[in-house]
């Protein structure tokens, strides 16, 4: 049975005046949620999560059409077309991410098969994300997120709610949880089960996986996990390059995309070698689709930053849409003998008077290091990709300067 039976993906869509900024904000939020959801669907072998991915993918198709219609109506002269062309690229890139996420979800829905090694590696890479339907008798029903204070009490966050066919992405403190809402929760393993049971009235069963037993397959899995992390980072950097009209950040997107392409070549080699030792090579089919879809996400990041790379002025509506986020991503170069030179970084937190979190380090001549994977020590010449508030970013630049 079609998981979306009863819902139509070919309904007529007519032009109506909409805020391009609001559509772009929703497309950005939807694209980011789709990446999380699709990988979590694979981790849990969850047809329910995979179906939510397809629902969101359908929603993205509608948003893309509305954005294109509005942009076409706005272009009245050649100068308008030049400024709006990169916006069309951003719209297309978000839809490309959506399509890639949909293909990842189909690994589950079409039962392509995936090695246990992949599922063993995903919890750490994707975090724990679960889907639950709000029970009418839940103590959370009818209350706002601020009143429930879920994140402070448990560390679990409601990242989205679906109410019928309407989506509430990034719900705020005044968002009310209603009976029969479909809630998407993210949080630590230690508490997400209890929250799920309180919310839904049903028992929670954590996924169980086995360790990989083929060396080449383990290498392939390690490679694709890095591809996922680098592709997500590339998308974040691409949006930030647009916000700040920063060619430096756009160049880092290009560097990451080159790295992901190289990783995909290694991934394909390890997967082909693993096929010779696998008892049933057909189970590698889903792994191959996962690799191809992940690489397409990094390609989409290049599309987002294309206008910046080509030195086309960023349209103000795009900057307004991207700056909706409270957090920003910055790029700084560590000067030798600066306060950050020889500073230790543990789990992304530098041993310095700063509120910024280091996501990745590019060390000239050595390549990329994702700081979440390992502790590190900063050196002069390191290129740091960091996340934090605008105020913290300004202070961080001072620390990096000699």
Helices and strands as residue ranges (DSSP letters): H 20-44, H 47-74, H 78-109, H 116-126, E 129-133, H 145-148, H 150-154, E 157-163, E 166-169, E 182-186, H 189-200, H 215-243, H 247-277, G 281-284, H 285-309, H 316-322, E 328-333, E 344-346, E 349-350, E 357-363, E 367-370, G 371-373, E 376-377, E 383-388, H 390-400
